[in-house]
């Protein structure tokens, strides 16, 4: 049975979601502080006109750029664009530079609208959770702006240079969590293999194509079994587990467990790697061995014995995958 809907805790417990939500909050905290402090200087009405103008005309080009360089890189560019804009405001007395900083601030926020305000959540969310991902992101946006406005109103900043230093510090805090997660673009794609130490296939799942193993590219399967054999040799010789191997654009994430029937290794072929995936793979292998404890003991080589493993596979990995139909049709499960 498909695991719909994805529980809210499964969304909030994700490391990439936590990192992007933290960045979202602090970036819009910067906006709230900038709004209240800059509004007290010169002609703030014209200043914010240039902000919205820069935002409006650059949002489409930034959307194109986001699909070329990734969301995370664009967020970093936008955050430090906000800092540079604030520095110009704090250091210049020239009207032309003052309004140029407003235009630059608008350009910077156009990078946020096409990345952390929207595309990031579409990249991360499975089909049944898009609305909640966007909603949670919007909540953190409002919280950031609200706290920033409150700080700007309550704290009497003697001059704008102090505000600039504060915004630089907040920008560093905002971007720090992003260095520990993968870019949300391109969306995650997985191929899972479960193999015994002897090299016999126990279970497989292709999250994109969902084809039977007999229809897959023979070279891929042969390479997988070869990698697993090398993995076990490394354990036997060095008594250490090699968790991650990269081959071209493909990451191979592995974990192993011992059973009464011998060692079993679970392998993910994935387009990007993260600690989150390693943890999920560990959880999957433990759950799989608990579910099929009796079947593993009596297993003689038929993969059909573990057909029900599809359910826990979708339950554990489903919340990580992007907004596309990743679940098998229920009619195919019973075939």
KETIGU-180919 format. One record per residue (C-alpha): x, y, z; residue in one letter. Coordinates in steps of 0.1 Angstrom, whole numbers, plus 5000, padded with zeros to 4 digits. Layout:
<sites>
XYZA;...
</sites>
This chain:
<sites>
500050005000X;501450344990X;502350575019X;500150875013X;500251135025X;503951185036X;503851265073X;504751615083X;507551485106X;509051315076X;509351655059X;510651845088X;513151575098X;514951595064X;518451755067X;518151945033X;514752085043X;516052205077X;519052365060X;516952555034X;514352655059X;517052805081X;518452995052X;514953105042X;514353245077X;517553445080X;517553585045X;514153735050X;515153845085X;517754055066X;514954195045X;512854295076X;515754475092X;516754645060X;513154765054X;512654925088X;516155095089X;516355215053X;512755345055X;514055595080X;516555745055X;516055975025X;513255905001X;512255555011X;509355544987X;511555584957X;514055344972X;511555064974X;510255144939X;513655064926X;513754744947X;510454614932X;511554734897X;514854534899X;513054234912X;510354244885X;512654274855X;515254014867X;513153744880X;512753564846X;516553574838X;517253444873X;514853154867X;516953064836X;520153104856X;518752884884X;518352594860X;521952634848X;523952684879X;521652534906X;519552674934X;522252684961X;524652884940X;521953134932X;520953164968X;524553244978X;524753504950X;521553664961X;522453674998X;525653854992X;523954084968X;521754184997X;524954245018X;526554454991X;523454664986X;523254725023X;526954825024X;526355084996X;523455225016X;525455255047X;528655405032X;527355645005X;525855985008X;525256004970X;521655974959X;522655794927X;524455514946X;521555504972X;519055424945X;521455194927X;521754994959X;517954964959X;518054824923X;520754574933X;518654474963X;515754404940X;517954194917X;519154004948X;515653914959X;514753804924X;517253524929X;515353414960X;511953404943X;513053154918X;515152944942X;514452924979X;510953064976X;509752814949X;512052584929X;513852434960X;510552304974X;509452164940X;512851984937X;512651834972X;508951744976X;507351414966X;504051424946X;501751424977X;503651694996X;504251994973X;501652214990X;503052155024X;506652215013X;505652544999X;503452635029X;506252555054X;508652765033X;506253055033X;505753035071X;509553065076X;509553355051X;506853545071X;508553465104X;511853605091X;510353925078X;508353965110X;511253915134X;513354155112X;510754425113X;510454385150X;514254415155X;514354725132X;511554895152X;512754805187X;516554845184X;517655205179X;520555175154X;522655485157X;523755465120X;523455245090X;526955115092X;526054905122X;523054765103X;525454665075X;527754475098X;524654305113X;523454205078X;526854055069X;526753845101X;523253725094X;524153635058X;526953415071X;524553245095X;521953205067X;524353035042X;526252815067X;523752525067X;523752505029X;527352395028X;526352065044X;523651965019X;523451894982X;522052134958X;518352064954X;518852074916X;518851834898X;516151634915X;517151324933X;517050994914X;517750654929X;518250294919X;518350034947X;519949694948X;519949444976X;522449154971X;523748864992X;527448834998X;527548554973X;526448804946X;522848684943X;520248954937X;517548964964X;515649284957X;515849584933X;513849904928X;514250164901X;512450474912X;512250624878X;511650344853X;510350074875X;511349794851X;511949434861X;515649354866X;515649134835X;514949434813X;517749644827X;521049724810X;523249414817X;526349634820X;524749824849X;523949514869X;527349364862X;528949684874X;526849684905X;527749324915X;531449404908X;531249714930X;529649504958X;532249234956X;535049504959X;533149644988X;533249315007X;536849254999X;537649595015X;535749505046X;537549165049X;540949315044X;540749645062X;537849585086X;536449925075X;533249995055X;533550195023X;530250385023X;530550594992X;532150554958X;531850794928X;531850664892X;531550954868X;528251124875X;526950834896X;527450794933X;527350444948X;526150444984X;526450115003X;525749965037X;526049605050X;524449405077X;524949055091X;522148795092X;521948425101X;522148345064X;525248565059X;526048925050X;523649135029X;524649455012X;522249735001X;523449964974X;522050294960X;523050424926X;522150794929X;522851114910X;523951294942X;525051174977X;524351305012X;524351195048X;520551185046X;520750905019X;523250705040X;520950715070X;517950625050X;519750325034X;520750205069X;517150235080X;515950045050X;518349755054X;517449715091X;513749725083X;514049485054X;515949235075X;513349255103X;510449215079X;511948915061X;513848755089X;512248415083X;512348445045X;516048525045X;516948215065X;515047985041X;515948185009X;517447984980X;517748254953X;514248364942X;513848744943X;510048704943X;510348604980X;510948974989X;508249134967X;506649304997X;509849505002X;508349754978X;506249895006X;509049975030X;511150105001X;508450354991X;507850445028X;511450515036X;512750675003X;509450814990X;509651145011X;513051214996X;512151204959X;510951494938X;507451594926X;506851324901X;505050994902X;507550774919X;505250504932X;504450184914X;500850144903X;498949934929X;497849694902X;501449614894X;502349524930X;500049234930X;501049094897X;
</sites>
